[in-house]
Amino acid sequence: MKEKFIRFMQGRYGVDQLSKFILILGLFVVVISAIFDNVLSLFMYILGWVLVIYCYFRVFSRNVPKRYAENQAFLAKTYNMRIFFQRQKSIWQQRKTHHIYTCPSCKQKIRIPKGKGKIEVRCPKCGTTFVKKS
């Protein structure tokens, strides 16, 4: 059975970030349409299933260069948003060991270890000094 699946998937594009996004969006729209009961919910229900079907079309597609180009365009358009959330995740992971302060003059973020008392912080970008509690 596993060999049959492997043979079936040979030459297919597979799952990428755009496919995952479309699948999650489609399922979200279907669930939201199930919660509400009006004419718009029927349209949303159909739209959600169209998105799910399109996701599976992309996964099983044999036109790899076109699917790759679509995914690269998606990644290029969502780059800033993904970087923002990666930075927020990094800040959240460092919250127990470091404070992150913003320079009052140039708005550069500066990471200071916790537990050092009151310290004078020098901004590496503009050279401004200010006092903060670590």
Secondary structure, 3 states (H helix, E strand, C coil): CHHHHHHHHCCCCCCCHHHHHHHHHHHHHHHHHHHCCCHHHHHHHHHHHHHHHHHHHHHHCCCHHHHHHHHHHHHHHCHHHHHHHHHHHHHHHCCCCEEEEECCCCCCEEEEECCCCEEEEECCCCCCEEEEEC
